[in-house]
Amino acid sequence: MQTPALQRRLATYQHWKLRVTRAIQDLEAWLEAHRRATPSAREHLRAAHEALSQDRLRVALVGEFARGKSELINALFFADLGVRLLPSAAERTPRCPTELLWDHQHNEAYLRLLPVETRAADTPLAALRSDPKHWVHYPLDVAHPEQLAEIVAELLLTKTVSMGEAARLGLSSMVQVPAGQPATAMVEIAKWRYAVLSFPHPLLKQGLVILDIPGVEVLESEPDLTVGVLSAVQAVLFVMAADTGVTRGDLAIWQHHLQGFQGGRQRAMLVVLNKIDALGDEPRDLAQQDDAITARRRDTAQALGIGEDAVFPVSARQALAANVGKDEMLLRRSALPALERHLATKMLETKYQSLIDVIDASVGQVLDRNRARIASRISRVKSQLEELEQLRDKSQDVIAQLLDRTRREQERYLKGLQQFQQSREDLITQTRECRRLLEVENIEAMIDRAQRDLARSWTTGGLMSAMKRLFEELRRTMQSIATESERIRRLVRETYQIFREGFGFDLTMPKVFLPMKYRVEIELLYQEMDGFRRSPRMIFASRGMVTRRYNQRLVSRAQVLFDQLRVAFDGWIRDSLQPLAEEIQDHKQMMEKRLENLQRIGRSKNALQKRIDDMQTQYVGFAQELTALRNIHNALHYDPLTEQEAPQRPRLVVG
């Protein structure tokens, strides 16, 4: 039994991506044909193509051990296989984070495993992902289920090490010495740090990526999961067990790692209350079971501070058995189809919106700028046509007066051009302070000072103070950037206003650079840092481990944030006056053409009709160009969420 909602939604999404890709290619062809393929435009379109080619639909399942995550993955995504892809026997579930995907680049089924010993180095997980020498690689023969199951069983393996070795690997907080045992006691840890399973399933081939994260300790010990992996997903399924209710471990995951995600625009948060069949599955108990499920759902929602409609009671075990046995009644009883439909819809909604945001920030700027420019040309040609029509019955004296007035307008325009050049120079001057603040060397100097302070700190209080000083300095830097950006915005706005009022330019300012979202991010990082430095785990962990976690979990994210801010700022400065510069150039050419028209008509009235015919041809050509750009815009912004079983073509705009 297949998962029709996921299959249908993923197919719809892939169809939409192909349509968007073709629309961007059409825009590229249009720009080349009209000599508008500027370096900036090419860079924006390249960014859009890269975003589309690297795009994946990602869903993460997070929860404590023995919550049924592996069984839920098998039931929700791979029930059509007829066998369990992930091992999910009682008390025998994967112990390391596992990523399921299809490797389109190598077109190969495999299991790649990262040994837990790699934790001894300071190399972040993200850096190890692209270095094959650290991984153990097992090719998979998908035609032989026995070989597949034997290799995938590696995910279950553990190893026994001393407490000293566990501490060296940064895992001392994840294991507990049995009561009465010495600190030299041996403890059990997961054999693998991370796993990547490439499998040729249709859902994975369509771009679905599934991440299984087992337990709060894994999230605590691997900051990269929260920073780089979990933050990039479109949907999070927080899996709990109906038979245990909300435990202390569940609350720790929710409060420290997931709670902030539920308000994010770019992801969906679903709470899954698994194992509802454990509340009583005998036929005579079904009514009591329904009451128990309703009560547990209500209690779970209250404990997490969310609405009951965000909690989905399911039985992954029943769903998997129903799919394998083609039992529709049991499948309905498992309540999995409702979760599947909701997940498919929400995942597509969030991914569509995030990709549209990327396209609008890149291709949208190029498209809007050229549409505005063509519309302005149409307006000017229309005005000139009206002026030429009025000259049919005018005397030579009237034409001479118009010619003289046009020359005076040209002189005034040239003065405005000098003013524009001065505004551009002022803009360069105004950006110097922002560029200085955003220089890589400036940010790295702050971090280097903080690292030296951390190294010199021998007390917990000293470490806490050094951590706080760095983020206070980063906050002040962000505030200064916001202040300087406001000055720059005023200068750009005033420059546009001068030409709008003085020369009638009907020109919309480019998208304004808003550092507010970066300020919000640095504030959130500051709050997270404050919680980190006050956490009990910091007090009992070694200084080296605390410093490493601080750098990986917080400092690295601050560096990435300022890198993103620097790129956004540079792009804004580069593009802020470009539309105005292009409009000024067009205005200059149109004014010169107007003078030429009047001069020719002044010499011979026979030239008037030819000029009118030429202008009408230009008008039609510009209208066709605008229609082409409008059609590209429609194709880019077609909403796949409105598409049902069969895709429909977007409505075209006629000229």
C-alpha positions as CSV (number, residue, x, y, z in Angstrom):
1,M,0.0,0.0,0.0
2,Q,1.6,3.3,-1.2
3,T,1.6,6.7,0.4
4,P,-0.5,8.6,-2.2
5,A,-0.6,12.0,-0.6
6,L,3.2,12.3,-0.3
7,Q,3.7,10.9,-3.8
8,R,1.2,13.3,-5.3
9,R,2.5,16.3,-3.5
10,L,6.1,15.6,-4.3
11,A,5.3,15.0,-8.0
12,T,3.4,18.3,-8.0
13,Y,6.3,20.1,-6.4
14,Q,8.8,18.6,-8.9
15,H,6.6,19.7,-11.8
16,W,6.5,23.2,-10.4
17,K,10.3,23.3,-10.1
18,L,10.7,22.3,-13.7
19,R,8.3,25.1,-14.7
20,V,10.3,27.6,-12.7
21,T,13.5,26.4,-14.2
22,R,12.1,26.9,-17.7
23,A,10.8,30.4,-16.8
24,I,14.3,31.4,-15.6
25,Q,15.8,30.0,-18.8
26,D,13.3,32.1,-20.8
27,L,14.3,35.1,-18.8
28,E,18.0,34.4,-19.5
29,A,17.2,34.1,-23.3
30,W,15.3,37.4,-23.1
31,L,18.1,39.2,-21.4
32,E,20.7,38.0,-23.9
33,A,18.4,38.9,-26.9
34,H,17.9,42.4,-25.6
35,R,21.5,42.9,-24.4
36,R,20.3,43.2,-20.8
37,A,22.4,40.3,-19.4
38,T,24.5,42.4,-17.0
39,P,27.0,40.8,-14.6
40,S,24.6,41.5,-11.7
41,A,21.7,39.9,-13.6
42,R,23.7,36.8,-14.5
43,E,24.7,36.5,-10.8
44,H,21.1,36.7,-9.6
45,L,20.0,34.0,-12.1
46,R,22.9,31.8,-11.3
47,A,21.9,31.9,-7.6
48,A,18.4,30.9,-8.5
49,H,19.6,28.0,-10.6
50,E,21.8,26.8,-7.8
51,A,19.0,27.1,-5.3
52,L,16.7,24.9,-7.5
53,S,19.4,22.3,-8.3
54,Q,20.3,21.9,-4.6
55,D,16.8,22.0,-3.4
56,R,15.5,19.1,-1.3
57,L,12.4,18.5,0.8
58,R,13.6,17.7,4.2
59,V,11.8,16.3,7.2
60,A,13.2,15.4,10.6
61,L,11.9,13.0,13.2
62,V,13.1,13.9,16.7
63,G,12.4,12.1,19.9
64,E,13.8,10.1,22.8
65,F,14.8,6.4,22.4
66,A,12.0,3.8,22.2
67,R,9.4,6.3,20.9
68,G,8.9,4.4,17.7
69,K,10.6,6.8,15.3
70,S,12.1,4.1,13.1
71,E,8.8,2.2,12.9
72,L,7.1,5.5,12.0
73,I,9.6,6.2,9.2
74,N,9.0,2.6,7.9
75,A,5.2,3.1,8.0
76,L,5.0,6.6,6.8
77,F,7.5,6.5,3.9
78,F,8.5,2.9,3.1
79,A,5.5,0.7,3.7
80,D,5.4,-0.3,0.0
81,L,8.7,-2.2,0.4
82,G,7.0,-5.0,2.3
83,V,9.9,-5.1,4.7
84,R,11.4,-2.7,7.3
85,L,14.0,-0.5,5.8
86,L,15.2,0.6,9.3
87,P,15.5,-1.9,12.1
88,S,12.9,-1.1,14.8
89,A,12.6,-4.1,17.2
90,A,11.9,-3.3,20.8
91,E,14.9,-1.9,22.6
92,R,16.9,-2.2,19.4
93,T,16.6,1.0,17.5
94,P,19.3,3.1,15.7
95,R,21.6,4.8,18.2
96,C,23.1,7.5,15.9
97,P,21.5,10.2,13.8
98,T,20.6,8.7,10.4
99,E,19.9,10.6,7.2
100,L,17.9,8.8,4.4
101,L,18.2,10.1,0.9
102,W,19.0,9.2,-2.7
103,D,22.5,10.2,-3.9
104,H,21.7,11.6,-7.3
105,Q,25.3,12.6,-7.9
106,H,26.8,9.0,-7.5
107,N,23.5,7.2,-8.4
108,E,24.4,4.5,-5.8
109,A,22.8,2.7,-2.9
110,Y,25.0,2.6,0.1
111,L,25.3,3.0,3.9
112,R,28.0,5.5,5.0
113,L,29.0,5.5,8.7
114,L,31.0,8.0,10.6
115,P,32.9,6.4,13.5
116,V,32.3,7.9,17.0
117,E,36.1,8.3,17.4
118,T,35.9,11.4,15.1
119,R,34.4,13.3,18.0
120,A,37.9,13.4,19.6
121,A,38.9,16.1,17.1
122,D,37.6,19.6,17.0
123,T,36.4,19.1,13.4
124,P,32.6,20.0,13.1
125,L,30.3,17.4,11.7
126,A,29.6,19.6,8.7
127,A,33.2,19.6,7.7
128,L,33.5,15.8,7.9
129,R,30.5,15.2,5.6
130,S,32.4,16.0,2.5
131,D,35.6,14.1,3.5
132,P,35.2,10.4,2.5
133,K,38.3,9.2,4.2
134,H,36.6,9.5,7.6
135,W,33.7,7.3,6.7
136,V,33.0,3.6,6.5
137,H,31.3,2.8,3.2
138,Y,29.0,-0.2,2.6
139,P,27.5,-0.7,-0.9
140,L,23.9,-2.0,-0.7
141,D,22.4,-4.7,-3.0
142,V,18.7,-3.7,-2.9
143,A,17.8,-6.8,-4.7
144,H,18.8,-9.0,-1.8
145,P,16.8,-8.0,1.4
146,E,18.9,-10.2,3.6
147,Q,22.2,-8.4,2.7
148,L,20.4,-5.1,3.0
149,A,19.1,-5.9,6.5
150,E,22.5,-7.2,7.7
151,I,24.3,-4.0,6.7
152,V,21.6,-1.6,7.9
153,A,21.8,-3.4,11.3
154,E,25.1,-1.6,11.8
155,L,23.0,1.3,12.9
156,L,22.1,-0.6,16.1
157,L,25.7,-1.3,17.2
158,T,27.2,0.0,20.4
159,K,30.7,-0.3,21.9
160,T,32.0,-0.4,25.5
161,V,34.5,2.2,26.6
162,S,35.8,3.6,29.9
163,M,34.4,6.7,31.4
164,G,37.7,8.4,30.6
165,E,37.3,7.6,26.9
166,A,33.7,8.7,26.9
167,A,34.8,12.0,28.4
168,R,37.6,12.4,25.8
169,L,34.9,11.9,23.1
170,G,32.6,14.5,24.8
171,L,30.1,11.9,25.7
172,S,30.4,11.8,29.5
173,S,27.1,13.6,29.9
174,M,25.4,11.0,27.7
175,V,26.3,7.9,29.8
176,Q,25.8,7.2,33.5
177,V,28.0,5.0,35.7
178,P,25.8,2.4,37.5
179,A,25.3,3.1,41.2
180,G,28.1,1.9,43.3
181,Q,30.6,1.6,40.4
182,P,33.9,3.5,40.3
183,A,34.6,6.3,37.8
184,T,36.8,3.9,35.9
185,A,33.7,1.7,35.1
186,M,33.1,0.7,31.5
187,V,30.0,2.3,29.8
188,E,28.1,1.7,26.5
189,I,28.1,4.3,23.7
190,A,26.9,4.2,20.1
191,K,29.5,2.8,17.7
192,W,28.7,5.4,15.0
193,R,28.5,9.2,15.2
194,Y,26.3,9.7,12.1
195,A,24.9,7.6,9.2
196,V,23.8,8.3,5.7
197,L,21.6,5.8,3.9
198,S,21.3,6.2,0.2
199,F,18.3,4.1,-1.1
200,P,16.5,4.1,-4.5
201,H,13.0,4.6,-3.2
202,P,10.6,6.8,-5.4
203,L,10.1,9.3,-2.6
204,L,13.8,9.7,-2.0
205,K,14.4,10.0,-5.8
206,Q,11.9,12.8,-5.9
207,G,14.1,14.8,-3.5
208,L,12.8,13.8,-0.1
209,V,15.4,13.7,2.7
210,I,14.5,12.1,6.1
211,L,16.5,12.7,9.2
212,D,16.2,10.4,12.3
213,I,17.6,12.0,15.5
214,P,17.5,9.8,18.6
215,G,17.5,11.6,21.9
216,V,18.2,14.8,23.6
217,E,21.8,13.7,24.4
218,V,22.6,13.5,20.7
219,L,21.2,17.0,20.1
220,E,23.3,18.3,23.0
221,S,26.5,16.6,21.9
222,E,26.2,17.5,18.2
223,P,25.5,21.2,17.9
224,D,25.8,20.9,14.1
225,L,22.5,19.0,14.1
226,T,20.7,22.0,15.4
227,V,22.7,24.6,13.6
228,G,23.3,23.1,10.2
229,V,20.9,20.1,9.7
230,L,17.8,20.6,11.8
231,S,17.5,24.3,11.0
232,A,17.4,23.5,7.3
233,V,14.3,21.1,7.4
234,Q,10.9,22.0,6.2
235,A,9.0,19.8,8.7
236,V,9.8,18.4,12.1
237,L,7.9,15.5,13.6
238,F,8.4,15.5,17.3
239,V,7.7,11.9,18.3
240,M,6.5,10.9,21.7
241,A,4.9,7.7,23.1
242,A,1.2,7.6,24.1
243,D,1.9,4.9,26.7
244,T,4.4,7.1,28.6
245,G,3.1,10.6,28.1
246,V,5.3,13.6,28.2
247,T,8.5,12.6,30.0
248,R,11.3,14.8,31.3
249,G,13.5,13.9,28.3
250,D,10.6,14.9,25.9
251,L,10.3,18.2,27.6
252,A,14.1,18.8,27.4
253,I,14.0,18.3,23.6
254,W,11.0,20.5,23.2
255,Q,12.1,23.4,25.4
256,H,15.8,23.5,24.4
257,H,15.7,22.5,20.7
258,L,12.3,22.5,19.1
259,Q,10.0,25.0,20.7
260,G,11.4,28.0,18.7
261,F,10.8,26.1,15.4
262,Q,7.0,26.1,15.7
263,G,6.7,29.8,14.9
264,G,9.1,29.6,12.0
265,R,7.8,30.6,8.6
266,Q,10.0,28.2,6.8
267,R,9.1,25.0,8.6
268,A,6.2,23.0,10.0
269,M,6.1,21.6,13.5
270,L,4.0,18.4,14.1
271,V,3.8,16.5,17.4
272,V,3.2,12.8,16.9
273,L,1.8,10.8,19.8
274,N,2.9,7.3,18.7
275,K,1.9,3.9,20.1
276,I,-1.8,4.6,20.7
277,D,-2.4,0.9,20.3
278,A,-0.6,0.4,23.6
279,L,-3.6,2.1,25.3
280,G,-5.7,-0.9,24.6
281,D,-6.3,-2.7,21.3
282,E,-8.9,-5.3,22.1
283,P,-12.2,-4.8,20.3
284,R,-14.2,-4.5,23.5
285,D,-11.8,-1.7,24.6
286,L,-12.0,0.5,21.5
287,A,-14.3,3.0,23.1
288,Q,-12.2,3.2,26.2
289,Q,-9.1,3.5,24.0
290,D,-10.6,6.4,22.1
291,D,-11.3,8.2,25.4
292,A,-7.7,7.4,26.6
293,I,-6.3,8.8,23.3
294,T,-8.3,12.0,23.5
295,A,-7.2,12.5,27.1
296,R,-3.6,11.9,26.3
297,R,-3.7,14.2,23.3
298,R,-5.2,16.9,25.5
299,D,-2.6,16.4,28.2
300,T,0.3,16.5,25.7
301,A,-0.9,19.7,24.1
302,Q,-1.2,21.4,27.5
303,A,2.3,20.2,28.6
304,L,3.8,21.6,25.4
305,G,1.7,24.8,25.3
306,I,0.3,24.1,21.8
307,G,-3.2,23.5,20.3
308,E,-4.6,20.0,20.2
309,D,-4.9,20.1,16.4
310,A,-1.0,20.1,16.3
311,V,-0.9,16.7,18.1
312,F,-1.4,13.6,15.9
313,P,-2.1,10.3,17.7
314,V,-1.0,7.4,15.5
315,S,0.1,3.8,15.7
316,A,3.0,3.2,13.4
317,R,3.0,-0.5,14.2
318,Q,-0.7,-0.9,13.1
319,A,-0.1,1.3,10.0
320,L,2.9,-0.8,8.9
321,A,1.0,-4.0,9.4
322,A,-2.1,-2.6,7.6
323,N,0.0,-1.5,4.6
324,V,1.7,-4.8,4.3
325,G,-1.5,-6.8,4.8
326,K,-3.7,-4.4,2.6
327,D,-6.0,-3.9,5.6
328,E,-7.9,-0.7,5.1
329,M,-9.8,-0.8,8.3
330,L,-6.6,-1.3,10.4
331,L,-5.0,1.5,8.4
332,R,-7.8,3.9,9.4
333,R,-7.5,2.7,13.0
334,S,-3.8,3.6,13.0
335,A,-4.7,7.3,12.1
336,L,-1.6,7.5,9.9
337,P,-3.3,8.7,6.7
338,A,-4.4,12.0,8.5
339,L,-0.8,12.6,9.6
340,E,0.5,11.8,6.1
341,R,-1.9,14.2,4.4
342,H,-1.1,17.0,6.9
343,L,2.6,16.4,6.6
344,A,2.5,16.4,2.8
345,T,0.5,19.7,2.7
346,K,2.5,21.6,5.3
347,M,5.9,20.4,4.0
348,L,5.0,21.6,0.5
349,E,3.6,24.9,1.7
350,T,6.7,25.8,3.7
351,K,9.1,24.6,1.0
352,Y,7.3,26.5,-1.7
353,Q,7.3,29.7,0.3
354,S,11.0,29.4,1.1
355,L,11.9,28.8,-2.5
356,I,9.7,31.6,-3.7
357,D,11.5,33.9,-1.3
358,V,14.8,32.9,-2.8
359,I,13.5,33.4,-6.3
360,D,12.0,36.8,-5.5
361,A,15.3,37.9,-3.9
362,S,17.3,37.0,-7.0
363,V,15.3,36.5,-10.2
364,G,12.4,38.7,-9.0
365,Q,14.7,41.8,-8.8
366,V,16.0,41.2,-12.4
367,L,12.5,40.7,-13.7
368,D,10.9,43.6,-11.9
369,R,13.6,46.0,-12.9
370,N,13.3,45.1,-16.6
371,R,9.5,45.2,-16.4
372,A,9.7,48.7,-14.9
373,R,12.2,49.8,-17.5
374,I,10.1,48.6,-20.4
375,A,6.9,50.2,-18.9
376,S,8.8,53.5,-18.6
377,R,9.9,53.2,-22.3
378,I,6.3,52.6,-23.3
379,S,5.1,55.6,-21.4
380,R,7.8,57.8,-23.1
381,V,7.1,56.5,-26.6
382,K,3.4,57.1,-26.0
383,S,4.1,60.7,-25.0
384,Q,6.3,61.3,-28.1
385,L,3.6,59.8,-30.4
386,E,1.0,62.1,-29.0
387,E,3.4,65.0,-29.5
388,L,4.2,64.0,-33.1
389,E,0.5,63.7,-33.9
390,Q,-0.1,67.2,-32.6
391,L,2.6,68.5,-34.9
392,R,0.7,67.6,-38.1
393,D,-0.9,71.0,-38.4
394,K,1.7,73.1,-36.6
395,S,3.7,75.9,-38.2
396,Q,7.5,76.0,-38.4
397,D,7.5,78.6,-35.7
398,V,5.7,76.3,-33.2
399,I,8.1,73.5,-34.1
400,A,11.1,75.9,-33.5
401,Q,9.6,76.8,-30.1
402,L,9.3,73.1,-29.1
403,L,12.9,72.5,-30.3
404,D,14.1,75.4,-28.1
405,R,12.1,74.2,-25.1
406,T,13.5,70.7,-25.5
407,R,17.0,72.0,-25.6
408,R,16.5,73.9,-22.3
409,E,15.0,70.7,-20.8
410,Q,18.1,68.8,-21.9
411,E,20.4,71.4,-20.2
412,R,18.4,71.0,-17.0
413,Y,18.7,67.3,-17.3
414,L,22.5,67.5,-17.7
415,K,22.6,69.4,-14.4
416,G,20.5,66.7,-12.8
417,L,23.0,64.1,-14.2
418,Q,25.8,65.9,-12.4
419,Q,23.7,65.7,-9.2
420,F,23.3,62.0,-9.7
421,Q,27.0,61.5,-10.0
422,Q,27.5,63.4,-6.8
423,S,24.9,61.3,-5.1
424,R,26.7,58.2,-6.2
425,E,30.0,59.5,-4.7
426,D,28.2,60.4,-1.5
427,L,26.8,56.8,-1.3
428,I,30.3,55.4,-1.6
429,T,31.4,57.6,1.2
430,Q,28.5,56.7,3.4
431,T,29.1,53.0,3.0
432,R,32.7,53.0,4.3
433,E,31.8,52.7,8.0
434,C,29.4,49.8,7.3
435,R,32.0,48.0,5.2
436,R,34.6,48.5,7.9
437,L,32.3,47.0,10.5
438,L,31.4,44.1,8.3
439,E,35.0,43.3,7.2
440,V,35.9,39.6,7.9
441,E,39.0,40.8,9.7
442,N,37.0,43.0,12.1
443,I,34.6,40.1,13.1
444,E,37.5,37.7,13.4
445,A,39.4,40.1,15.6
446,M,36.5,40.2,18.0
447,I,36.3,36.4,18.1
448,D,40.1,36.1,18.5
449,R,40.0,38.4,21.5
450,A,37.2,36.3,23.0
451,Q,39.2,33.1,22.4
452,R,42.2,34.5,24.2
453,D,39.9,35.5,27.1
454,L,38.5,32.0,27.3
455,A,41.9,30.5,27.3
456,R,43.0,32.7,30.2
457,S,39.9,32.0,32.2
458,W,40.4,29.4,34.9
459,T,37.1,29.7,36.6
460,T,33.5,29.1,35.5
461,G,32.7,32.8,36.2
462,G,35.6,33.8,33.9
463,L,34.3,31.6,31.1
464,M,30.8,33.0,31.5
465,S,32.0,36.6,31.4
466,A,34.2,36.0,28.3
467,M,31.3,34.4,26.4
468,K,29.0,37.3,27.3
469,R,31.5,40.0,26.3
470,L,31.8,38.6,22.7
471,F,28.1,38.6,22.1
472,E,27.6,42.0,23.6
473,E,30.3,43.3,21.2
474,L,28.5,41.6,18.3
475,R,25.2,43.1,19.3
476,R,26.8,46.6,19.4
477,T,28.3,46.0,16.0
478,M,24.9,45.0,14.6
479,Q,23.3,48.1,16.1
480,S,25.9,50.3,14.5
481,I,25.3,48.6,11.1
482,A,21.6,49.3,11.5
483,T,22.2,53.0,12.2
484,E,24.6,53.4,9.2
485,S,22.2,51.5,6.9
486,E,19.4,53.9,7.8
487,R,21.6,56.9,6.8
488,I,22.3,55.1,3.5
489,R,18.6,54.4,2.9
490,R,17.8,58.1,3.4
491,L,20.4,59.1,0.8
492,V,19.1,56.6,-1.7
493,R,15.5,57.6,-1.1
494,E,16.3,61.3,-1.5
495,T,18.2,60.7,-4.8
496,Y,15.2,58.8,-6.2
497,Q,12.9,61.6,-5.0
498,I,14.9,64.3,-6.8
499,F,14.5,62.6,-10.2
500,R,10.9,61.6,-9.5
501,E,9.9,65.2,-8.8
502,G,12.3,67.0,-11.2
503,F,12.0,64.8,-14.3
504,G,8.8,62.8,-13.8
505,F,10.6,59.5,-13.4
506,D,8.0,56.9,-12.6
507,L,10.5,54.6,-10.9
508,T,10.1,52.3,-7.9
509,M,13.0,52.1,-5.6
510,P,14.7,48.6,-5.4
511,K,14.0,46.4,-2.4
512,V,15.3,48.1,0.7
513,F,18.0,46.4,2.7
514,L,16.6,45.5,6.2
515,P,19.2,44.5,8.8
516,M,16.3,43.9,11.3
517,K,16.2,40.2,10.6
518,Y,19.9,39.9,11.3
519,R,19.5,41.9,14.5
520,V,16.7,39.5,15.6
521,E,19.0,36.5,14.8
522,I,21.9,38.0,16.9
523,E,19.5,38.6,19.8
524,L,18.3,35.0,19.6
525,L,21.9,33.9,19.6
526,Y,22.6,36.1,22.6
527,Q,19.7,34.6,24.5
528,E,20.9,31.1,23.6
529,M,24.4,32.0,24.7
530,D,23.0,33.2,28.0
531,G,21.2,30.0,28.6
532,F,24.3,27.9,27.5
533,R,26.7,29.7,29.9
534,R,24.3,29.3,32.8
535,S,23.4,25.6,32.2
536,P,24.3,23.0,34.8
537,R,26.1,21.0,32.2
538,M,28.6,23.7,31.7
539,I,29.4,23.7,35.4
540,F,30.3,20.0,35.5
541,A,31.9,19.7,32.0
542,S,35.6,20.2,31.3
543,R,36.7,23.6,30.1
544,G,37.9,22.2,26.8
545,M,34.5,20.6,26.1
546,V,32.6,23.8,27.1
547,T,34.8,25.9,24.8
548,R,34.4,23.6,21.9
549,R,30.6,23.4,22.3
550,Y,30.4,27.2,22.7
551,N,32.4,27.7,19.4
552,Q,30.5,25.1,17.5
553,R,27.0,25.9,18.7
554,L,27.2,29.7,19.0
555,V,30.3,31.4,17.6
556,S,30.3,29.6,14.3
557,R,26.6,30.6,13.8
558,A,27.5,34.2,14.6
559,Q,30.2,34.1,11.9
560,V,27.8,32.7,9.3
561,L,25.3,35.4,10.2
562,F,27.7,38.2,9.6
563,D,28.9,36.6,6.4
564,Q,25.3,36.5,5.2
565,L,24.8,40.1,6.3
566,R,28.0,41.2,4.4
567,V,26.8,39.6,1.2
568,A,23.3,41.1,1.5
569,F,24.7,44.5,2.2
570,D,27.2,44.4,-0.7
571,G,24.4,43.3,-3.1
572,W,22.1,46.1,-1.9
573,I,24.8,48.8,-2.4
574,R,25.6,47.4,-5.8
575,D,22.0,47.4,-6.9
576,S,20.5,50.4,-5.1
577,L,21.2,53.1,-7.7
578,Q,21.4,50.8,-10.7
579,P,17.7,51.2,-11.8
580,L,18.0,55.0,-11.6
581,A,21.2,54.9,-13.6
582,E,19.5,52.8,-16.3
583,E,16.5,55.1,-16.3
584,I,18.7,58.2,-16.7
585,Q,20.5,56.5,-19.6
586,D,17.1,55.7,-21.3
587,H,15.9,59.3,-20.6
588,K,19.0,60.7,-22.3
589,Q,18.5,58.5,-25.4
590,M,14.8,59.4,-25.6
591,M,15.6,63.1,-25.2
592,E,18.2,62.9,-28.0
593,K,15.7,61.1,-30.2
594,R,13.1,63.7,-29.5
595,L,15.5,66.5,-30.5
596,E,16.3,64.6,-33.7
597,N,12.6,64.2,-34.5
598,L,12.0,67.9,-34.1
599,Q,15.0,68.8,-36.1
600,R,14.0,66.6,-39.0
601,I,10.4,67.7,-39.0
602,G,11.6,71.3,-38.9
603,R,13.5,70.7,-42.1
604,S,10.8,68.7,-43.9
605,K,7.2,67.9,-43.0
606,N,7.5,64.8,-45.0
607,A,9.7,63.2,-42.2
608,L,6.8,63.5,-39.7
609,Q,4.8,60.5,-40.9
610,K,7.9,58.3,-41.1
611,R,8.8,59.3,-37.5
612,I,5.2,58.4,-36.4
613,D,5.4,55.0,-38.1
614,D,8.8,54.4,-36.5
615,M,7.5,55.3,-33.0
616,Q,4.4,53.1,-33.5
617,T,6.7,50.1,-34.4
618,Q,8.8,50.8,-31.2
619,Y,5.6,50.9,-29.2
620,V,4.4,47.5,-30.4
621,G,7.9,46.1,-29.9
622,F,8.0,47.3,-26.3
623,A,4.5,46.0,-25.6
624,Q,5.5,42.6,-26.8
625,E,8.6,42.6,-24.6
626,L,6.5,43.6,-21.6
627,T,4.0,40.7,-22.4
628,A,6.9,38.2,-22.5
629,L,8.2,39.4,-19.1
630,R,4.7,39.3,-17.6
631,N,4.3,35.7,-18.8
632,I,7.7,34.8,-17.2
633,H,6.5,36.4,-14.0
634,N,3.2,34.3,-14.1
635,A,5.2,31.1,-14.6
636,L,7.5,31.9,-11.7
637,H,4.7,32.7,-9.3
638,Y,2.3,29.9,-10.2
639,D,1.1,28.3,-6.9
640,P,1.5,24.5,-7.0
641,L,-0.8,24.3,-3.9
642,T,-3.7,25.0,-6.2
643,E,-2.8,22.2,-8.5
644,Q,-4.9,19.1,-8.1
645,E,-4.4,15.7,-9.9
646,A,-3.5,17.2,-13.3
647,P,-1.1,20.2,-13.7
648,Q,-2.6,23.1,-15.6
649,R,-0.8,25.7,-17.6
650,P,-0.6,29.2,-16.1
651,R,-2.8,31.9,-17.7
652,L,-0.9,33.9,-20.2
653,V,-1.1,37.7,-20.4
654,V,-1.9,39.1,-23.8
655,G,-0.5,42.3,-25.0
